[in-house]
Amino acid sequence: MTMTATPSLDGGPSKRIVVIGGGVIGVCAASWLLRDGHAVTIVEPGEIGNGASYGNAGCFNPSSVVPMSMPGNLSKVPGWLLDPLGPLSIRWPYLPTIAPWLIRFVRSGTPEKVAAQAEALGHLLRDSVGVYRPLVANAGAEVLVRQDGHLMVYPTRADFEADALAWKLRRDNGIAFTVIEDGALWQQEPALSRSYRLGVFFPDNGHTINPNRFVGALADAFLRDGGKIIRAAAQGFELEGAALRGVRTDVGLLPCNAAIIATGAHSKRFAQQLGDSIPLDTERGYHIVIPSCENMPRVPIMDTSGKFVATPMEGGLRIAGTVEFAGLDAKPDWKRAHKLLTLGQRLFPGLAMPKTEDAAVWMGFRPSMPDSLPVIGPSRLSADVIYAFGHGHVGMAGGAQTGLLVADLIAGRTPRIPIAAFSPRRFG
Ligand SMILES: Cc1cc2nc3c(=O)[nH]c(=O)nc-3n(C[C@H](O)[C@H](O)[C@H](O)COP(=O)(O)OP(=O)(O)OC[C@H]3O[C@@H](n4cnc5c(N)ncnc54)[C@H](O)[C@@H]3O)c2cc1C
């Protein structure tokens, strides 16, 4: 790809842009911005794609329109917390810090609000695999992407019916699915436990067989096409009035006239510097990988009771999930990753239990907003700085579309989908 204009610090159609953060969101934003003819540099202190974008379940799911905070969830929390295999845990010393976030989370779970959130997510996640396609083709990364569908499984039809509102939200937002029961389900996924009697199949969902390699491939194409990646940690901004003059990093000032904050769960302090108080926190998640797994499922399977996903990946079967509130500094609790193995065996009774040392475990920081919606839009102090963070459980699915929205905002184009729901100012 060739650059179409010489970037100029005086502004003009082509800009000099620093993208802060090399996760899926930063790499996608940088890739689309480069295609628009800007001079783009990603600033990342670690390896590309080694944050939350490393160890997720890899799903590109348009069906993930259902917000995390749903009416009635609060009554389930005590049960989840008491169950040693439950999907939720809180490190109690972190409770005073997370309490305001939790209050907002609960308040965002009214029927009216979840309908609006699902509609916004519907726009963001629609045709997730298709929106990625130009980037994937340019990177020659087709081999890393599947679009074979996705299965959610329930023990009984009554469990499925208890989720009626979630299914209404999916239907209202045009998500295609089919319900399959008993024999038909077990025929489709022979390894599945017979304790799961109802499945819902989403034909349009996709996944990557290696999220880290996927983000890395997009970043390699970005470099090949003229983008730059600098290994550095951003620290702050040089502003002249509302005009951005540069991004301060631990290796010096990077002159630029636009910047994108794509630092995932680490974005709050940058927003604070730019005059925005944004209730971003982290839902820590874990995975465990069963290498050389026999009886792999054909497609990613979500266990709705355990709230985890088992995804067939190139390194084995990755079982990913759980939510732990403990902030960015506490050490991982590897027991939570190992519990995923027990849950995986409940889903697939034939699963051979690997030796602990053979199963790779991982913990990562979902960048989570209490209303399950990302923050995409300009900062308060400078319209030259665009936020693109807070994607919670759907950053992989929404990465390419978020990058396009960022490119629209930088170009001054009308965003291709409605973005008012993602406004940084929605919290007052
Ligand atoms: C267990 C689990 C399963 C998941 N499954 C799915 C799924 O199946 N589908 C889906 O869509 N989503 C899933 N997610 C969510 C998804 O992983 C995240 O939403 C997504 O990876 C967030 O991407 P990001 O680029 O915003 O953040 P990250 O990938 O965390 O990237 C942020 C980057 O910013 C960098 N950074 C931090 N500070 C600085 C600084 N000062 N200067 C420069 N750079 C900095 C970090 O090093 C990091 O590389 C899952 C998450 C978890 C934890």
Ligand as a Chemical Component Dictionary entry (heavy atoms), coordinates in Angstrom:
data_LIG
# 
_chem_comp.id                   LIG 
_chem_comp.type                 NON-POLYMER 
_chem_comp.pdbx_formal_charge   0 
_chem_comp.three_letter_code    LIG 
# 
loop_
_chem_comp_atom.comp_id 
_chem_comp_atom.atom_id 
_chem_comp_atom.alt_atom_id 
_chem_comp_atom.type_symbol 
_chem_comp_atom.charge 
_chem_comp_atom.model_Cartn_x 
_chem_comp_atom.model_Cartn_y 
_chem_comp_atom.model_Cartn_z 
_chem_comp_atom.pdbx_ordinal 
LIG C1  C1  C 0 -10.852 -14.524 29.287 1  
LIG C2  C2  C 0 -11.242 -13.537 28.218 2  
LIG C3  C3  C 0 -11.960 -13.982 27.112 3  
LIG C4  C4  C 0 -12.347 -13.066 26.121 4  
LIG N1  N1  N 0 -12.973 -13.526 25.007 5  
LIG C5  C5  C 0 -13.326 -12.662 24.016 6  
LIG C6  C6  C 0 -13.923 -13.121 22.816 7  
LIG O1  O1  O 0 -14.084 -14.318 22.613 8  
LIG N2  N2  N 0 -14.306 -12.205 21.884 9  
LIG C7  C7  C 0 -14.124 -10.848 22.076 10 
LIG O2  O2  O 0 -14.539 -10.064 21.228 11 
LIG N3  N3  N 0 -13.496 -10.391 23.187 12 
LIG C8  C8  C 0 -13.092 -11.256 24.143 13 
LIG N4  N4  N 0 -12.462 -10.795 25.274 14 
LIG C9  C9  C 0 -12.244 -9.354  25.405 15 
LIG C10 C10 C 0 -11.072 -8.863  24.549 16 
LIG O3  O3  O 0 -9.936  -9.674  24.793 17 
LIG C11 C11 C 0 -10.749 -7.415  24.880 18 
LIG O4  O4  O 0 -11.930 -6.624  24.807 19 
LIG C12 C12 C 0 -9.752  -6.829  23.893 20 
LIG O5  O5  O 0 -8.618  -7.663  23.799 21 
LIG C13 C13 C 0 -9.326  -5.428  24.314 22 
LIG O6  O6  O 0 -8.381  -4.987  23.381 23 
LIG P1  P1  P 0 -7.560  -3.636  23.619 24 
LIG O7  O7  O 0 -6.711  -3.443  22.427 25 
LIG O8  O8  O 0 -8.507  -2.551  24.025 26 
LIG O9  O9  O 0 -6.688  -3.936  24.939 27 
LIG P2  P2  P 0 -5.338  -4.754  25.105 28 
LIG O10 O10 O 0 -5.282  -5.941  24.225 29 
LIG O11 O11 O 0 -5.170  -4.991  26.573 30 
LIG O12 O12 O 0 -4.243  -3.745  24.569 31 
LIG C14 C14 C 0 -3.891  -2.578  25.266 32 
LIG C15 C15 C 0 -2.427  -2.332  25.019 33 
LIG O13 O13 O 0 -2.067  -1.066  25.581 34 
LIG C16 C16 C 0 -0.746  -1.172  26.034 35 
LIG N5  N5  N 0 -0.420  -0.093  26.973 36 
LIG C17 C17 C 0 -0.732  -0.010  28.291 37 
LIG N6  N6  N 0 -0.202  1.117   28.809 38 
LIG C18 C18 C 0 0.437   1.757   27.803 39 
LIG C19 C19 C 0 1.183   2.963   27.718 40 
LIG N7  N7  N 0 1.380   3.743   28.795 41 
LIG N8  N8  N 0 1.708   3.326   26.514 42 
LIG C20 C20 C 0 1.515   2.551   25.404 43 
LIG N9  N9  N 0 0.819   1.388   25.441 44 
LIG C21 C21 C 0 0.288   0.999   26.625 45 
LIG C22 C22 C 0 -0.692  -2.563  26.669 46 
LIG O14 O14 O 0 0.653   -3.021  26.781 47 
LIG C23 C23 C 0 -1.526  -3.375  25.687 48 
LIG O15 O15 O 0 -0.742  -4.020  24.712 49 
LIG C24 C24 C 0 -12.036 -11.682 26.262 50 
LIG C25 C25 C 0 -11.285 -11.254 27.354 51 
LIG C26 C26 C 0 -10.874 -12.167 28.321 52 
LIG C27 C27 C 0 -10.042 -11.669 29.470 53 
# 
loop_
_chem_comp_bond.comp_id 
_chem_comp_bond.atom_id_1 
_chem_comp_bond.atom_id_2 
_chem_comp_bond.value_order 
_chem_comp_bond.pdbx_ordinal 
LIG C1  C2  SING 1  
LIG C2  C3  SING 2  
LIG C2  C26 DOUB 3  
LIG C3  C4  DOUB 4  
LIG C4  N1  SING 5  
LIG C4  C24 SING 6  
LIG N1  C5  DOUB 7  
LIG C5  C6  SING 8  
LIG C5  C8  SING 9  
LIG C6  O1  DOUB 10 
LIG C6  N2  SING 11 
LIG N2  C7  SING 12 
LIG C7  O2  DOUB 13 
LIG C7  N3  SING 14 
LIG N3  C8  DOUB 15 
LIG C8  N4  SING 16 
LIG N4  C9  SING 17 
LIG N4  C24 SING 18 
LIG C9  C10 SING 19 
LIG C10 O3  SING 20 
LIG C10 C11 SING 21 
LIG C11 O4  SING 22 
LIG C11 C12 SING 23 
LIG C12 O5  SING 24 
LIG C12 C13 SING 25 
LIG C13 O6  SING 26 
LIG O6  P1  SING 27 
LIG P1  O7  DOUB 28 
LIG P1  O8  SING 29 
LIG P1  O9  SING 30 
LIG O9  P2  SING 31 
LIG P2  O10 DOUB 32 
LIG P2  O11 SING 33 
LIG P2  O12 SING 34 
LIG O12 C14 SING 35 
LIG C14 C15 SING 36 
LIG C15 O13 SING 37 
LIG C15 C23 SING 38 
LIG O13 C16 SING 39 
LIG C16 N5  SING 40 
LIG C16 C22 SING 41 
LIG N5  C17 SING 42 
LIG N5  C21 SING 43 
LIG C17 N6  DOUB 44 
LIG N6  C18 SING 45 
LIG C18 C19 SING 46 
LIG C18 C21 DOUB 47 
LIG C19 N7  SING 48 
LIG C19 N8  DOUB 49 
LIG N8  C20 SING 50 
LIG C20 N9  DOUB 51 
LIG N9  C21 SING 52 
LIG C22 O14 SING 53 
LIG C22 C23 SING 54 
LIG C23 O15 SING 55 
LIG C24 C25 DOUB 56 
LIG C25 C26 SING 57 
LIG C26 C27 SING 58 
# 
